[in-house]
Amino acid sequence: MALPLVLFAGIGWRERGEAQEEAERSSRKNALILHEHVLKVFDTMAQVLDRVDERVHGRSWREIGESESLHRYLRTLVGELDQVGAIGLTDSTGTVRNSSRVFPSRNSYIGDRADFREQRESDAGLLIAGPIADAATGKATFGISRRRSGPGGPDGNFDGIIAAIVNPDYFFSFYQQVIGAEGESISLIRDDGVILMRYPPLEGRQGPAALPTLPPDRGLRGEIRKQPVEGLFRTDVSHVQGLERVFAYKRVGDFPVYVVYGLDQSQITRSWWRNMALDGAFVAPATLALALIAWLAYSRAASENAAVRRWAEEVRNRERLEEALRQSQKMEALGQLTGGVAHDFNNLLTAAMANMHLLGRHLPPEGQRFLTGANTALERAEKLTRQLLSFSRQDAVNPTVVDLGDSLRRMGDLLERSVRADVALEWDIAPVPMAVAVDSVQLEMAVLNLVLNARDAMPGGGRIRLAASPGPEPRSVRIEVADTGAGMPPEVIARAFDPFFTTKGVGKGTGLGLSMVYGFARQSGGNATIDSRPGEGTRVRIDLPLTEMRPPEPAPAPTAPVAGHRPLRILVVEDNPLVLMATVEGLTQEGFTVETAEDGVAALELLETDRDFDLVVSDVVMPRGVSGIDLARHIRERWPQLRVLLASGYSPESLATMGADTASVLAKPFTPDQLAVRIRSLAGV
């Protein structure tokens, strides 16, 4: 009887050691996984702060506080990055001047906060502050801040801070996937012992006040002092919960923060007791000792086989990730190629539209209908180019203020012709002003794509409801397109906005429609969502921000130049010979005297010897290192009385970020009469 008991005791002792070692290995591995995740988040937050700093470089705090476009940019960053909860800019007095939450800013004061005081006293680099309560959920979270760049670099005068608040739900959703049993915890601890975040939250406690500070000379912080990079620590009485626990920790890069994975020792013991109970079930009298040994050998083989299966699964997961990365790189390359082709096509469209406009002046009446057909084709090509640029995220967005209800009503005939006879199109547009700043062409394409998708989802007929009304959020408006079709399962909804994803047959869909709808909504400062269930139809909603501006009055008809005035002398700078030829001919026929230069360098050389020009018309992208924006800057410095009109496929807002005057930009493609009207407007004749 002694032999089986001795064997059982030896096996139990070994398994307890193995269980402890396995738990510690698993803890170290989990800490490493959590470290990589947190480091990625911190690096992303640092890049976000850098991007915001570049965005506001050179701006005064008054400009920052009054910039709604900056507020929309901050909101876009928060919307695109799940890990960011909010972004704010605070001036040197401690007043928040602009943020991603509300506009205009409420000018709240944070000058008494410790992180602000520390940044004011000296450049602390990327400073981790917290814990603080998330404004939306009340959960404990933390922030990252840096000084705003200013003259003199880090040793210069203090000019406020840029701060971002981490979204606690982003961490909690990830930690839910990492933690698989009770007794586990994940914490982010600053090197001064302050607990920035803990998951799961302590029972019965909520908010930052529920998180204690670890003592400096004992426990986990004492172990960190001995091994400051990473390590494993066991304690009989933990500081937070008073339990026997195992902690694996790792410092997050160069940041003064540690990610700590904790596991209750009782969980390890409980797991060991379960194993021992299983072993004990096979303990028999001495005559069954050989059977017990055989079973142990089999258990070891099964464990090794499971390890092999886990290794194979990890290899397959890595291969899937590598394939996803390759696909992402393909999509990025395709987007760049598409954007380049579409941008170059804009120049061809400009030349074609200008030549067709000039040709129309010489065609007899019976040939005008053919010219009309050609112009219609060119307009469709222009819309197609906008779609391609939108997909590649290089769209020359040209936002104008329109009333959403009026714009949708004007699309009535187009939408009615786009659906079949067995599909009823119902309208529900609120009779209130709904002014939005959007690209009207993209708005039409987005609504048309949604109606066509709804039509195709109802092969047996049905109803499409197009609604527009004030949105659920303040100062917002919502467009909703609902159908009574087949609906979509969750896996299709998850990929519906992906470029080139479609459930239609070959030749029946490109997969660009919904991705363009999503791109239009995001570029316009809003969002797009889908609500659908199989058999219950689909609702697609586009939420857009309202604007305080009013739709512009209709532009007056072009007027002929005043008789008796000398012809305006224009310098046209364009490196594309087709565009140059059509532009010069059109301006000449409009009564202008035209000189040309093939690039910015040639234009500056000509202006050095001949300054008798009324206006310069220049392309933006040109060779030899002098762009249209550079040319405009040189002219403004040397000859401030000479006006410059930039012609580009980029939007005025995009050129404004590069230093261009948005009041002197004409978007390509254009016709000669449009160019002539713009020139006369700038010249004041």
Buried (B, 14 or more C-beta within 10 A) or exposed (E): EEEBEEBBEEBBEEBBEEBBEEBBEBBBEBBBBBBEBBBEBBBBBBEBBBEBBEBBEEBEBEEBBBBBBBBBBBBBBBBEBBBBBBBBBBBBEBBBBBBBBEBEBEEEEBEEBEBBEBBBEEBBEBBBBBBBBBEEBEBBBBBBBBBBBBEEEEEEEBBBBBBBBBBBBBBBEBBEEBBEEEBBBBBBBBBEBBBBBBBEBBEEEEBBEBBBEBEEEEBBBBBBEEEEEBBBBEBEEBBBEEBBBBBBBBBBEEBEBBBBBBBBBEBBBBBBBEBBEEBEEBBEEEEBBEEBEEBBEEBEEEEEEEEEEEEEEEEEEEEEEEEEEEEEEEEEEBBEEBBEEBBEBBBBBBBBBBBBBBEBEEEEEEEEEEBEEBBEEBBEBBEBBBBBBBBBEBBBBBBBBBBBBEBBEEBEEEBEEBBEEEBEBEBEBBEEEBBBBBBBBBBBBBBBBBBBBBBBBBEEBBBBBBBBBBBEEEEBBBBBBBBBBBBBEEEBBEEBBEBEBBBEEEEEBBBBBBBBBBBBBBBBBBBBBBBBEEEEBBBBBBBBBBBEEEBEEEEEEEEEBEEEEEBBBBBBBBBBEBBBBBBBBBBBBBEBBBBBBBBBBBBBEBBEEEEEBBBBBBBBBBEEEBBBBBBBBBBBEEBEEBBBBBBBBBBBBBBBEEEBBEEBBBBBBBBBBBBBBBBBEBBEE
